[in-house]
Amino acid sequence: MEDNQQARYWAKLHYSATGEVVLAACDLTLLGRMIPVSEDHVIEVSEEFYMGQSINWDQLLILIEKATIINLLGDEVVTRAIEHKILAPEAVLKVGGVSHAQIML
């Protein structure tokens, strides 16, 4: 795993009408990809949802503290969240072979 200053992620905060602060974060290399889930279903890693700013892990930790719901997509960002005990390994799903987790605080 890269050090905290080198690893980069896309992250964006969304504010809901109900007061939730949703953090969407994904591995830098996933943005714009289409992830096949089944023969007739794909998930788009959309710029609209994930592309706020390109940040390192330390910067992402600051955004995590502001969030009430966290959406993580990608093997790197999910592994880092597990290493920092933000996420339990058993809470991780594989979506089209890519690690995905949602955390509600």
N, C-alpha and C positions, 0 to 999 in steps of 0.2 A: 504494500500500500504506500502511496506517495505521502510525503509529509504534509502537514496542515497548510502550508503556504503554496504548494505546487498543485495539489489536486484541485480541480475546478468543477463546479456544478452550476446548472441553471437553477435559479430560484425566483419565485414571485409570490408576493402576498396578495391575497384576495380578501375583501371585506364584505361580509354578507349583511343583508338587511336585518338579520336577527342578532347581529353582534359578534358572530363568529369571525375569527381571523384564520383563514386557511392558507397554509404554506404549501406550495407545490414546488418540489425540488427533484431534479433528475440529473443523471450523469450527463456531462457535456456532450458526449458523442451520440446521445439518443434523440436529441431535438430534431424534429422533422421526420423521424422514422415511422414507418408503419409496422406495428408488431402483430404478426398473425396469431390469433387465439384459436381459431378453428378454420375449417375449409371456407366458411362463408362469413367470417367475422374478423376484423382487424381493429386494432386500437392505434389511433394516431397520437404521437407524442407532439402535441400542438404547441406552436409558438405562443398562441393566445393564452394558454394555461400555464406553461412553464417558463417562458422566456421573459424574465424580468431583468435579472442581472446575472452576469457570470461572476461567481464568487468562490472563495476557498472555504475550507471546512470551518475555520475559526469564525468567518463572517456568517456562515450558515448557522452556526450555533447561536449567534445573536438573534437571527430570525426565528429559530426554533423556540426561543424563550418568549417571543411575542405571539406565537400561534396558539390557537385552541384546537385546531385540527391540522395534522401534518400528513401530506401525501408524498411518499418517497418512491421514486422509480429508478431502478438501475442497480446493478450489482455493486458498484463502488460506493454509492451513497448509502445503500442499505447496510452493507458490511461495516461502514464507518459508524453508522448509528448503533449497530449491535455492539461494536467494540467500545463505544462510549456509554453503553447501558441505557440508551434512549429507547431501545427497541429489543424485545425478546426474539430470539431466533425462530421460535415456533409461531410467531405472528406474521412471518414472511410468506407470501404467496409467490408462485412463479406464474407470470402472465406471458405466454408465448416464449418461455424460457428466460424471461427477464425478472429479476427480483422486484417485488412491489410490496409496499406496506402502507397502511393508514393508521394513524395514531390519533385518538380523541382524548383530549386532556380535560 
